[in-house]
């Protein structure tokens, strides 16, 4: 069994370089919610040095609230903003001799596109316009995955090690209780259940099916590196190969 382990980087965390030795894919912030040209370049170099697949992490234009503000923007605006961000990172990756592999929206853009088919279509169209070879990463079972599939893009269905789930497979909003799993043992058990058995227990105690093709490891927590190592060890013990 294989699993992709991804992390969001270039968002101002001091542990990015160490985290990039433990994951197989990196989602690099493109400046709209965090990061800038220099952090993008640094993350690309670290990723390529470690053989980590490089991806773009575009967002709504919202540096003040780290991309977590809900926005209702015209689809053409979202299309243009996605082109702008992904294109910038793609140019840096090309200049460093690498290839951009995937695109994973960030924060509220990701969450809204999971439910909003029109928004999801705008993002997917931008990804396709940049390169049909790009993989679109989205919440497992979401509208974003469906939009990518409709357009013929390869997709990667994502699950979260440290986030609570609702009975419909959506993430618990960060404003609600149970949104974040702070107990490492619980997060580890949830991850293995999703990867090995394709299901997750929601916050109200119901089992729901999920397709786990990539696991997101948040790198901004206090114990992120320690948990990343525990997760890698758990995968190794279970015979699960970490690979992009």
HELIX and SHEET records of a PDB file:
HELIX    1   1 UNK A   16  UNK A   19  1                                   4    
HELIX    2   2 UNK A   37  UNK A   49  1                                  13    
HELIX    3   3 UNK A   75  UNK A   95  1                                  21    
HELIX    4   4 UNK A  107  UNK A  115  1                                   9    
HELIX    5   5 UNK A  117  UNK A  130  1                                  14    
HELIX    6   6 UNK A  143  UNK A  150  1                                   8    
HELIX    7   7 UNK A  184  UNK A  197  1                                  14    
HELIX    8   8 UNK A  224  UNK A  237  1                                  14    
SHEET    1   A 8 UNK A 241  UNK A 242  0                                        
SHEET    2   A 8 UNK A   2  UNK A   9  1                                        
SHEET    3   A 8 UNK A  25  UNK A  29  1                                        
SHEET    4   A 8 UNK A  53  UNK A  57  1                                        
SHEET    5   A 8 UNK A 100  UNK A 104  1                                        
SHEET    6   A 8 UNK A 135  UNK A 139  1                                        
SHEET    7   A 8 UNK A 154  UNK A 160  1                                        
SHEET    8   A 8 UNK A 214  UNK A 216  1                                        
SHEET    1   B 2 UNK A 199  UNK A 201  0                                        
SHEET    2   B 2 UNK A 207  UNK A 209 -1                                        
END                                                                             
